[in-house]
Amino acid sequence: MSRFYEMSVTIGEYNPEKEGIIQNAAQEQWPFNEDWQEGHNPDIGEPSTFNYGQGNLCGGESEEEFKDRLAKAIWKANKGFCKVSVRATYSPMEDLPFEEYDVDEEDYERLTGKKA
């Protein structure tokens, strides 16, 4: 079963000489956009780069497993630790989750104080 997601990644405090290698490594793990954005994110440090893309998690892979796989690929490309922040947004294309509520005569009396 595959699940449709939008994933974003922010990478900070990496070796600037490895930036292209890091970005390529991330794109091998997920279909991120071609254009990476440079950022100034005080929470993740400098230098920092950001990207996002949509795709499917397959084979039962969880969001946490994806985050771990992506971080390991980025750290390998960086040849050491750097900060990695991943945001996973689950976006089912069909059958969006919803709640349905029926309001009946009892609710009318409870909410208005009047008989239906």
Secondary structure, 3 states (H helix, E strand, C coil): CCEEEEEEEEEECCCHHHHHHHHHHHHHHCCCCCCCEEECCCCCCCCEEEEEEEEEECCCCCHHHHHHHHHHHHHHHHCCCCEEEEEEEECCCCCCCCCCCCCCHHHHHHHHCCCC
